[in-house]
Amino acid sequence: MAFKKPVEIAQAAVAAGKAKTLLSPDKMLLLGFLAGAYIAIGGFLAVIVGGGVNAETLGVGIQKLLFAGVFPVGLMLVVIAGSELFTGNCLLPPIAKFAGEADWNGVLKNWVWVYIGNFIGSVFVAYFLATATGLFGADPWHSYIIKIAESKVSLGWWKILWRSIGCNWLVTLAVWMSLAADDIIGKIFAIWFPIMAFVGLGFEHSVANMFFIPAGMFAGANVSLLQFLFMNLLPATIGNIIAGVVLVAWVYYYLYLKDAQNK
């Protein structure tokens, strides 16, 4: 099975990141919508599967494993079908910037348009596919999605920040490793394990929370818009940025690209 060496992954990441900064805003927005919808579909499936089992009977660990085991379908759709995900883009455009192939203006433009698109796509699935269809209308799923939403805004700023750093360390590593694979099966395996790990560990993903919390709010969760935006989404976004930019983009740039760039 062919795969790239780490230095080749870094070079591929730079090329991909540069291309992302050169997209037009309308394409960033539409591709962002798709990615938000894909991640939401993964979250939707996780709620249906994980919320549909009795943790007291099977054990909490098994419930978490089932929930986490199906969620990675979202990132598989993002990477293989093609779309723009904010959390993954906390790695790719920044490493292109560090390598001198992009500038911060291009990085920030990509982040803004993609983030907006992700939000719209996630809420679209939360309302039209999860709520309007009635699939979250009955228990155990109705109570389960409410519990998820209320717990996510009650964690506290610092817990969410650190959990979101852990999350996007793993998410961007999944993106990084998917670049190493030249075949579909290799990409699927590269994505599944890190994403399953972050979800099973209970880390915080800003785009996934654009689905989970609004879906819970639509179901009647005691969560206000301000709580959603400032008590979860803001710290989750900051933590996701820190992890992608520092722990993966800068670290791998320093390890595999910096010396060659300075020659």
Wavefront OBJ file of the C-alpha trace (Angstrom):
o trace
v 0.000 0.000 0.000
v 1.574 3.275 -1.125
v 1.806 6.159 1.293
v 3.758 9.376 1.644
v 6.622 9.905 4.074
v 6.188 12.717 6.647
v 8.188 15.235 4.607
v 6.041 14.422 1.580
v 2.899 14.859 3.670
v 4.173 18.293 4.690
v 4.760 19.252 1.067
v 1.291 18.020 0.084
v -0.221 19.956 2.993
v 1.424 23.179 1.815
v 0.080 22.709 -1.713
v -3.407 21.951 -0.418
v -3.345 24.888 1.989
v -2.226 27.314 -0.718
v -5.034 26.140 -3.015
v -7.590 26.704 -0.270
v -6.558 30.341 0.192
v -7.007 30.958 -3.541
v -10.620 29.797 -3.700
v -13.251 32.447 -4.428
v -15.530 33.412 -1.501
v -18.605 31.837 -3.129
v -16.796 28.495 -3.446
v -15.486 28.736 0.126
v -19.027 29.385 1.340
v -20.612 26.557 -0.646
v -17.846 24.066 0.145
v -18.125 25.183 3.779
v -21.869 24.499 3.707
v -21.201 20.977 2.456
v -18.594 20.281 5.150
v -20.869 21.586 7.890
v -23.669 19.355 6.610
v -21.345 16.330 6.369
v -20.058 16.747 9.933
v -23.641 17.232 11.108
v -24.685 14.005 9.381
v -21.911 12.209 11.273
v -23.163 13.757 14.512
v -26.765 12.942 13.610
v -25.872 9.293 13.054
v -23.887 9.210 16.299
v -26.920 10.442 18.264
v -29.222 7.911 16.618
v -26.830 5.026 17.292
v -25.335 6.079 20.637
v -28.550 7.514 22.008
v -30.468 4.420 20.958
v -28.668 2.081 23.360
v -29.108 1.784 27.088
v -25.895 2.788 28.845
v -27.042 1.152 32.072
v -27.413 -2.188 30.304
v -24.394 -2.128 27.980
v -22.198 0.196 29.998
v -21.266 3.818 29.387
v -18.035 2.812 27.655
v -19.871 0.755 25.030
v -22.338 3.572 24.433
v -19.455 6.016 23.941
v -17.726 3.580 21.576
v -20.842 3.194 19.450
v -21.365 6.959 19.382
v -17.731 7.589 18.480
v -17.490 4.697 16.043
v -19.975 6.092 13.529
v -19.186 9.806 13.829
v -16.087 9.645 11.525
v -18.342 9.244 8.469
v -18.572 13.043 8.552
v -14.858 13.676 8.006
v -14.698 10.857 5.461
v -17.282 12.747 3.403
v -15.393 16.008 3.882
v -12.013 14.658 2.780
v -12.992 12.162 0.086
v -16.020 13.854 -1.484
v -14.411 17.292 -1.177
v -15.455 20.272 0.934
v -14.030 22.936 3.260
v -13.980 22.308 7.014
v -12.878 25.040 9.396
v -11.153 22.696 11.834
v -9.124 20.996 9.117
v -8.304 24.412 7.711
v -6.708 25.352 11.020
v -3.892 23.143 9.694
v -3.655 23.485 5.910
v -3.714 27.231 5.107
v -1.456 28.048 8.108
v 1.228 25.544 7.090
v 1.156 27.109 3.618
v 1.664 30.504 5.300
v 4.600 29.228 7.377
v 6.166 27.819 4.209
v 5.827 31.171 2.423
v 3.160 29.991 -0.039
v 0.259 31.987 1.433
v -0.325 35.052 3.617
v -2.407 35.620 6.725
v -4.967 37.599 4.741
v -5.669 34.516 2.630
v -5.764 32.284 5.705
v -8.230 34.541 7.540
v -10.420 34.981 4.460
v -10.644 31.211 4.139
v -11.446 30.767 7.824
v -14.231 33.376 7.826
v -16.093 32.173 4.734
v -15.664 28.499 5.555
v -16.771 29.022 9.166
v -19.945 30.772 8.021
v -20.627 27.997 5.521
v -20.010 25.318 8.157
v -22.459 27.022 10.493
v -25.200 27.230 7.871
v -24.711 23.608 6.775
v -24.711 22.286 10.335
v -27.862 24.152 11.348
v -29.538 23.117 8.084
v -29.101 19.454 9.002
v -30.041 20.103 12.644
v -33.366 21.630 11.653
v -34.453 20.110 8.361
v -33.046 16.575 8.651
v -33.005 15.951 12.411
v -35.889 18.080 13.703
v -38.381 18.598 10.868
v -38.218 14.886 10.033
v -39.274 13.993 13.574
v -36.259 11.728 14.063
v -35.407 13.486 17.318
v -39.063 13.735 18.299
v -39.322 10.668 20.513
v -37.262 9.185 23.296
v -34.592 8.036 23.789
v -33.230 10.428 21.139
v -35.251 13.481 22.204
v -33.932 13.374 25.770
v -30.456 12.418 24.603
v -29.940 15.396 22.279
v -31.294 17.761 24.941
v -28.832 16.312 27.460
v -25.957 16.754 25.004
v -26.807 20.384 24.292
v -27.301 21.366 27.929
v -24.131 19.623 29.079
v -22.013 21.287 26.378
v -22.885 24.815 27.513
v -22.408 23.905 31.183
v -18.826 22.627 31.067
v -17.141 25.957 31.691
v -14.876 28.033 29.456
v -11.515 26.490 30.375
v -12.679 22.894 30.189
v -14.097 23.540 26.723
v -10.908 25.311 25.638
v -8.680 22.395 26.658
v -11.083 19.802 25.284
v -11.189 21.664 21.964
v -7.383 21.714 21.827
v -7.368 17.941 22.317
v -10.078 17.597 19.697
v -8.406 19.484 16.889
v -5.012 17.989 17.602
v -6.599 14.662 16.650
v -8.773 16.048 13.841
v -5.880 17.766 12.096
v -3.759 14.649 12.564
v -6.536 12.715 10.806
v -6.388 15.220 7.938
v -2.575 15.029 7.968
v -2.546 11.234 7.807
v -5.248 11.169 5.122
v -2.832 13.147 2.940
v -0.351 10.287 3.341
v -2.711 7.794 1.709
v -3.073 7.554 -2.051
v -6.093 5.227 -1.972
v -9.609 5.482 -0.557
v -9.259 2.664 1.989
v -6.049 4.189 3.314
v -7.762 7.556 3.753
v -10.709 5.935 5.559
v -8.456 4.173 8.060
v -6.355 7.318 8.550
v -9.501 9.286 9.357
v -11.455 6.761 11.420
v -9.079 6.103 14.306
v -8.214 9.695 15.356
v -11.808 10.905 14.935
v -13.196 7.953 16.868
v -10.635 8.761 19.576
v -11.534 12.436 19.963
v -15.267 11.719 20.091
v -14.884 8.813 22.500
v -12.706 10.936 24.773
v -15.376 13.648 24.941
v -13.413 16.465 23.295
v -15.066 19.545 21.784
v -15.327 20.169 18.024
v -16.652 23.611 17.085
v -18.346 22.538 13.852
v -19.895 19.411 15.380
v -21.272 21.632 18.135
v -22.909 23.780 15.447
v -25.109 20.699 14.981
v -25.416 19.196 18.455
v -26.387 22.352 20.339
v -28.875 23.832 17.825
v -30.457 20.378 17.427
v -30.879 20.251 21.198
v -32.280 23.785 21.217
v -34.813 22.854 18.523
v -35.802 19.886 20.726
v -36.439 22.186 23.707
v -33.115 22.248 25.550
v -32.739 24.951 28.168
v -30.007 26.708 26.198
v -30.043 30.308 24.987
v -28.408 31.585 21.824
v -25.894 33.554 23.897
v -24.989 30.449 25.909
v -24.440 28.516 22.710
v -22.277 31.190 21.097
v -20.234 32.409 24.067
v -20.201 29.510 26.545
v -19.342 26.815 24.022
v -18.754 27.850 20.414
v -16.303 30.675 21.172
v -13.910 28.717 23.441
v -14.242 25.633 21.220
v -13.271 27.685 18.171
v -10.278 29.269 19.915
v -9.046 25.890 21.138
v -9.483 24.318 17.717
v -7.396 27.121 16.177
v -4.611 26.748 18.763
v -4.343 23.000 18.180
v -4.372 23.132 14.392
v -2.035 26.090 13.986
v 0.479 25.362 16.740
v 0.469 21.634 17.522
v 0.274 20.393 13.940
v 0.856 23.130 11.307
v 3.785 24.865 13.023
v 5.312 21.724 14.535
v 5.417 19.838 11.229
v 6.543 22.913 9.331
v 9.434 23.254 11.800
v 10.320 19.561 11.634
v 10.122 18.973 7.892
v 10.051 22.257 5.969
v 11.856 25.031 7.841
v 15.432 23.917 7.171
v 14.802 23.394 3.453
v 13.072 26.771 3.216
v 16.062 28.559 4.784
v 18.644 27.048 2.418
l 1 2 3 4 5 6 7 8 9 10 11 12 13 14 15 16 17 18 19 20 21 22 23 24 25 26 27 28 29 30 31 32 33 34 35 36 37 38 39 40 41 42 43 44 45 46 47 48 49 50 51 52 53 54 55 56 57 58 59 60 61 62 63 64 65 66 67 68 69 70 71 72 73 74 75 76 77 78 79 80 81 82 83 84 85 86 87 88 89 90 91 92 93 94 95 96 97 98 99 100 101 102 103 104 105 106 107 108 109 110 111 112 113 114 115 116 117 118 119 120 121 122 123 124 125 126 127 128 129 130 131 132 133 134 135 136 137 138 139 140 141 142 143 144 145 146 147 148 149 150 151 152 153 154 155 156 157 158 159 160 161 162 163 164 165 166 167 168 169 170 171 172 173 174 175 176 177 178 179 180 181 182 183 184 185 186 187 188 189 190 191 192 193 194 195 196 197 198 199 200 201 202 203 204 205 206 207 208 209 210 211 212 213 214 215 216 217 218 219 220 221 222 223 224 225 226 227 228 229 230 231 232 233 234 235 236 237 238 239 240 241 242 243 244 245 246 247 248 249 250 251 252 253 254 255 256 257 258 259 260 261 262 263
